[in-house]
């Protein structure tokens, strides 16, 4: 077989605000790959099927020498995220051609990913019967793991308590809502559109509101106090949650998407209430909790997703050439459901 084009999405420049397709990232078709003869060097050749676009990817769009919890994208090189691919060739024990892998993949049609990357190096994926493999970049993968690990480790949930979930329509927030309802809690959820608010209600939220048209502070005053706050957005929403926290509340600090694309300062008015109300804040990363909870997660969650007991929603972008727009959609909140980039069919 002659070499074929290997389309890639490259990191082109560091953005100052929201990432711009064609500027922050560019789609490149200058490279080819010989699928039959490219050296594997003990590795695995993978055809990319689906890729994830996630909020944290904005944090990776920085100078390479700035430390953070995720490695930076390198200008001129492919961006990367979690994805599912099909094994074409393998020199690695346990990775058989025709099988599937899940883990960090370049935004490229074909790649040689490493199984040796900590936590999210590629692993063999055996999809749950009845569950599409795209679910494994959402509720059945890292976003769902974030929800499950964090909730199990830190929520200390008790039936009858009240939890507020910001970003409730996203893949993390929507699973948190369902975990909380399973534990018998009253759930308040916020989202950025009426459709997203309805999805929060569909997955079990007792109270759901559009933070763009309703006052978060007023809703929390009416429906609180909060025993638990799952924070996906940071900023003024976090400040409102602190003001409406019960004594000894638990705050699970998972994300801060309201601040990823702007350096404008957010004035916090209620920091004194952290000690006044004896609030405990837990900052966590999914990678830290994986050794304890990963095995249980894969035994429990994919089955519940396949059966329909736990619900999830996907927002599909077709074509690797559109991955830059998919990434921007997640940052601006234009997606409705877990953003999945479909690169190829099997």
Secondary structure, 3 states (H helix, E strand, C coil): CCCEECCEEEECCCCCCCCCECCCEEEECCCEECCCCCCCCCCEEEEEEEEECCHHHHCCCCCCCCCCCCCCCCCCCECEEEEEEEEEEECCCCCCCCCEEEEEEECECEECCCCCCCCCCCEEECCCCCCCHHHHHCCCCHHHHHHHHHHHHHHCCCCCCEEEECCCCCHHHHHHHHHHHHCCCEEEEEECCHHHHHHHHHCCCCEEEECCCCCHHHHHHHHCCEEEEEECCCHHHHHHHHHCEEEEEEEEECCCHHHCCCCCCCCCCCCHHHHHCCCEEEECCHHHHHHHHHHHHHHHHHHHHHHCCCCCCEEEEECHHHHHHHHHHHHHCCCCCEEEEECCCC
